Amino acid sequence: FSCGLVQASLVTSSGLLPRAWNFITSLDEPIVSQVGNGLFWKVLHGEPDLTVVTFEVKPDFDLKPGLISSSHLKENNFCHFEFLCTKKIPVFSVNSSAVSLFYENREKLDELKCKINGSPRLIVTGHGLGGPIASLFTLSLLDSTGLGKKRPLCITFGSPLVGDKKLQEAISRNPTWSSCFLHVVSYKDPLPKRLKPHTSAYMPFGTFLFCSEIYTTCFENPESVLELLVSSIHDQNQVEPIDYGEIVGNLYRQATCKDTTARAQNWTHCNSMHVSISLQLAALGLTPDLQQQQQKNFDFNTLVTKMETLENKFIYQKRVKFDPSKKLNVMKIDMAQLEWYKKDSKIRKIGYYDSYKENCSTSDQDVSKYQKSLTNYWKDMVEEGEMKPQTEGAAFRTRWLYGGTNYRRMVEPLDIAEYYKNGGKDYVQNQRSRHYKVLEEWLEEEKKDTSDSNSSSRKNVELILTIDSCFWAHVEEALLLCKQLQNVQSSVTEKEATKKLLEFEEYVYGLLKRYQVSPEIFLEKSSYMKWWNQYKGISGKPELATFMSDRHHYDQYTEGNYINSCTQLIVTRLGLGGSIASLLAISLLDSIGSGKNSPHCITYGSPLIGDKKLQQAISYSPIWNSCFLHVVSLEDPLKQNWFHLKTLLKWDDSVSTYNTTRDAEINLSLPGDAFDLVVRAKTALELACPNTVSCADILSAATRDLLTMLGGPFYPVFLGRRDGRSSLASAVPNHLPTPSMPIPQILQLFTQRGFSVEEFVALSGAHTVGFSHCSQFASNIYNTSSSSSEYNPRFSQGLQKACADYKTNPTLSVFNDIMTPNKFDNVYFQNLPKGLGVLKSDHGLYSDPLTRPFVETFAKDQTRFFQVFAKAMQKLSLLGVQTGRKGEIRRRCDQIN
């Protein structure tokens, strides 16, 4: 069944055609006229939000039948219609006379486009030879209309055809493009047929509204339109112009097509398509009666049969062209083959990405075949989806959208592997196929209206595909950055590379928190693990480093049990950083009661952030109130405490116990407030995770975190220590060096425990922060010979003044680094050659021939100092560690269970 009569009735009854014709003939204001080279146009701003542009050519314009190819236009830098070209339709042709006139006026027409392109409603129209220009101008507008934007409507009256079959196919790829064109043609008008006798290459596009004086019908099939153009012209010698104003006026008044079938016809054995075609032709006066009048020129039955065949073919093509269900099922078989390949690669401990990249299996060659097959299919699907959206903003039905998403996440990593295997760089910018980008954009559009089924899911983590299909490209770029850092010669380049690596760390940890990355990245031969093994020594973010420090975490992640398995502990910078942490913790309070553990916020010396009303709101819930611990002291109690631990060669938290190790003479400089802080932190953790975190782990993590806060390097802290069951003050001197101890003796303490000379010097660099009590070095500064040979004279005098009352006031102290006492840097080593060391051991580092070269190296190269220090601290934290059944997890850090 053909619905042309119904469609025509809808168009004529809308009143649109009379109005469009009036725009062409109107001379009223507000019309803006513009004269070009052989062409002029008018712009009318009528109703609100409506803009109408009409085109007319000068009377001497000669429309010749020749065609010119789009490739020739491109060679002449005329690319207005190049967007219509595709791989399947690389070139098309348009009427040379019409496009030449358009080309001569292109600059003014481009200005016109800029002025009207934002119009909510736009009609472009033209009569006769002005119609081809109107059609070309509308085509040029389609290149700038994105999905969801109102498209122009082009209405022509009695206009000749514009281009060839390839142009028609290019426009018909997108039904919304095709629907932008409505061509009104009188069956008596010879002009629309003018070019056809001279060449068989012309082909119509858009919807054609054929009309007689009072009846009308529509055809969309270009083959049917072409056949009708040839058959419907009765008088080839028509000289009087067709009055389209009168025709469209009559059609509007008629509103609907009257019954034209009163003539006796026998349709008893005819199908519905035959009948509907006959009715459409009858509306134009093409009936068997006409055949009797013009027996030589017209065969009604032949025309109906031919039109019926063409319409059936057109309907069939529309029905099957965008129904790729059968092919999709075939593609699912190829996807299943890739799943088997992925599973086999995992068994080989390498992952399918790296297996394909290394080409280490015979199955890799088969995978390449599946990859190409799937890619070709989905490229075609994306092209079809772009050209045939089902609704504004929705290019794919759900079935194909998520099928394409799974394809992208499975296959794009193979493209990435091949690209970097061949030495490529920056895949996302330089190589990523457009169809991947489009599939990703469509998925994001879908997520705006529906919830994301892939986010934060803890089920079946082992089976997921990494959500970001470009993940491996980011890993490869991170590997290149690590390599770049090893050979860096510019500080600017080093900063840029480090910044990008920190961004990559945040990106990876964000995926882990949302369970959006496949556990395959943890396989021992994966590129990700290769990157981490290169980078972990200079890692700058504690979250990812903590996660990666224990392989048990990988299993927890695979099971969906790692992230938020305990409390969220927020430890921030001093001062204003604590205010930000408090606000963040408040924003997380909403998660309490939804099955999640409550956050815990610990701040150091931070200002207040709210008024009494805020305090009352938080205190209303005892659980909320217990989430905040604010440490406030008149002096900084932390620095000396944490960095004194660098010399505690038994890392089991014995130092926290009252009246025992803590009371050893060398530990008297450790401030009591710091111990109280450890006790409070332990209390907060016991509330959230009872009998889980040891005091030794708290000290280890807090040491690292404070060091990082002060500008020092980050290093992974291995967790799982247990606390000691004994704590004796008498045991301390055997393990700790004293400030008066000579360097060879101190060095022996460290080398016996596996430390190199360089590592010992780096650990001594912890004196870049903290302070020392005057009693620890008074014998040096008041001994004239010692003072003159090692201390800077003015510095010595200053120390003597600062410590003048040390015998009566044992709490007197001075900073170990007088230049940058609150910053962890390499200035401490720069001070030593100047005689600005505080302790005897400080001066000994520079005077001893074994340690002096490393002092000089660290003074010049802070990066090297940080690298060695981080490695040594990690090594130090593993000495004397008790795990398993050894030791205990204390309920309180200040006493043994």
C-alpha positions, 0 to 999 in steps of 0.5 A: 500500500502506498500512502502518497494520497494521505501524505499529500492531503496532510501537506496541502491542508497545513497551509504551508505551501500557500505561505511559502509561495507568498514568501517568493512573490511578496515585496512587503517589509520586513524583507532584506534583499541581496543581489549577487552575481547572477543571483539574488535572494530575500530574507524575511523574518515573519512570525516569531522564530521563523526565517524564510530565505527565497532564491531567484536567478536572473532571466539570462541564466542559462541552465545547461545539462552538464554535470561536474564531480565533487572531486573536481570541486574539491580540487578547486577548494570548494568543499561545501558538499564534501561532508556527503562523501563516504567510503561507499560514496566517495564522489557524486556529481551536480549540475555544473551551471547551478553549482558554478552560480553557487560558487561565484556567490559563495562568500556572500552565501557563507555570510548568509549562513552565519546569520541564519544558521541559529534560526529555530525555524528556517524555510528555504524556497525557490521557484523554477531555476531558483530551486536548484540554488535553494536545494544546494544552499539547504544541502550546505546547511545540513553539514552544520546541523547536529543531532537534536538541532532543528533542520531547515525545510527546502520547498521548491516549485517547478524546479529541475533536478540537481544531481546524479544518482550518487548524490541522491544515495548520499542524501538518502543515507540519512532519512532526516536529510531527505525529509528536508526537501519538498519539491512541488511539481505540476504534472503540466510543467516541463521544467522539472524534466528539462535536463532528463532528455540530455542525460540519463545521469540525473536522479531526484531526491527528497519528497515530490508533491505532484499536483493537478489543478485541484488534486495532488499526491506524494512520492518519495521513491526516486525511481518512481518520481523519475518515471512519473516525470517522464510519463506525466508531461502531456504537452512538451510545447507548453509555453505559458508559465505554470501559476503555482500560486493558484494551484497551491491555493486550490489545493489548500481549499480542497484540503483533501483529495476528492474521489477520482475513481468514479469512472468504471474500473474493475479492481476486483482482482487487484492487490492493494498496491496496484489500487493505491498506485492507480488512485495516485495516478488518477489524482493527476488525471492519468487514467485509462481514459487518457490512454484512449485519448493518447494511445501513442504516447501513454499506456496506463496499465504499463505505467501502473505495473512499472510503478507498482514494481518500483514501489515494492522494491523501494519498500523492501529496501527500506524494511531490510536495510537497517535490520542487522539482527541476523548479522549481529548474531553472526558477530556474537560468535566472533565475540565468543571466540575473543572471550575464549582467547581472553580466558586462555590468555589469563591462564597463561598469566599475561592477559589478552591485551599483552598476549596479542601485543607480544604475539606469543600464541598461535591463537593470536593470528586467529584473533586478528581475523575476528577483530577485522570482521567485528570492526568492519561490521560495527563501522558499518553499523555506526555509519548506518546509525548516524544516517538513520537515527530512530529519534532525536538523540538516540542513534541505536536501539538498546540491543545494538547500543550495548552490543557495540559497547561490549565490542568497543571494550573488547576489541579496541584494546587489540587496536591499541596493542597493535599501534604501540607494538609498532612504535606509536604514541598518543593513540587517543589523539593520533589513531583512535577510530572515529567509530569508537568515539561515536559508540562511546558518545552514544553510550554517554547520551543513553546514560543521561536518561538511564542509570549506569549499570556498570558503575560501582558494581561489586558482582562478577568483578572477575568477568568484567571488561575494563569500562574505559576502552582506552585504558591500555593506551593510558598505560602505554603512555605512562610507560613512556613517561617513566622511560622519559623520566629515566633520561630526563635532562630538563627540569621542565620536562621532568615536572610535566612528566611527573604531573601526567603520571600523578594524573594517571595514578588518580585515574587508575585508582578512580577506576578501582574504586568504582570496580571499572577495571578488569582484574587482568591488569594484576597478572604478573606479565601485564603491561600495567604491572610492568609500569607499576614496578618501574614507577612505585619507587616515585609514586606520589599518591598514597591510595594507589600505592597502599592498594598495590603494596599487598597482592592480597588486595588484588584478590579482595578487589576481584571478589568485590571486597576491597574498597571501603572494606574498612573505614574511610580515614581522612588524614590531611595537611596541617592548617587550612587543609584540615578545613577542607577535609572536614567539609569533605567528611561532612559531605560523606556523612550521608552514606552512613546508614546506607550499609556503608562504614562511616568516614573518619576525619583527623585534622592537625591544627586546623581552624574552625569551619562553622557556627553553633548551628552546624555543631548542633546538627552534627552532634545530633547524631553521636555516630556523626560526631565520633567521625571527627578528631581534631588535634590542636597543640601550641607547638608541633608535637609530630615532627620529632616523634615520627622522624625519631622512629627512623632509628628505631630498629625494632618497628613494633610500637614498643615506644608507645608503651608507658613507663617502658621503652618510652621512658628510655633517656634517648626517647625523652625528647618525644613529646607526649602530645604525639603519643596521645595522638596515636592513642586517639587514632587507635581509638577511632580505628577500633570503633570502626574496625575492632582488633584489625589495625595494629599500633605499629601500622598506625605509626608506620602509615602516619610517619609516611603521611606526615613526611609526604605532607611536609614535601617529602617522597611517598613510598608504599607502607606494607601493612599487617604488622603486629605489636610487641608483647614486651617493652623495656627501657634497658633494650633501647641503647642497644638499638639506637645511635646516640648524638655523640656516637662517632660515624663509624660506630653509627654506620656499623649499627646500620650496615649490620642490619643490611643498609648501605652507606648511601641508605644510612646517609639518606636516613640521616637526612630526616634531620631536615625537619624536627628539633634537638634538645640542647642537652644533646649537643651542649658539650660540642658548642661549649667546647672551644676546640670542637666548636672552632673546627666543626661549627660555623662560628656565628652559628655556634654563638647563636646556639650558645645563646639559645641554650644558655639555660639548658641546665635549668630548663631541659626542654630548650631545643633548636631546629635541626635545619635552621634554613627550612625547618618545616619542609622536608628537602635536601637543604639539611645536606647543603647546611653541613659543608657550611658548618650549620649542623646541630649534632656531632653526628651531623658534622661527622657525616660531612667529615667522614670520607665514606659518607661525605660523597653521598652528602655532596650528591644529595646536596645537589640532587634532591630527587636522588635523595628522595628516591634513596630515602623512600627505599631505605624507609621502606626497608627500615619499616620491615626490620623486626616486624612481627606477623602471624602468631608473633606479637598481638594487636593491642587494644590500646597503644599505651599498654600491652593487652 
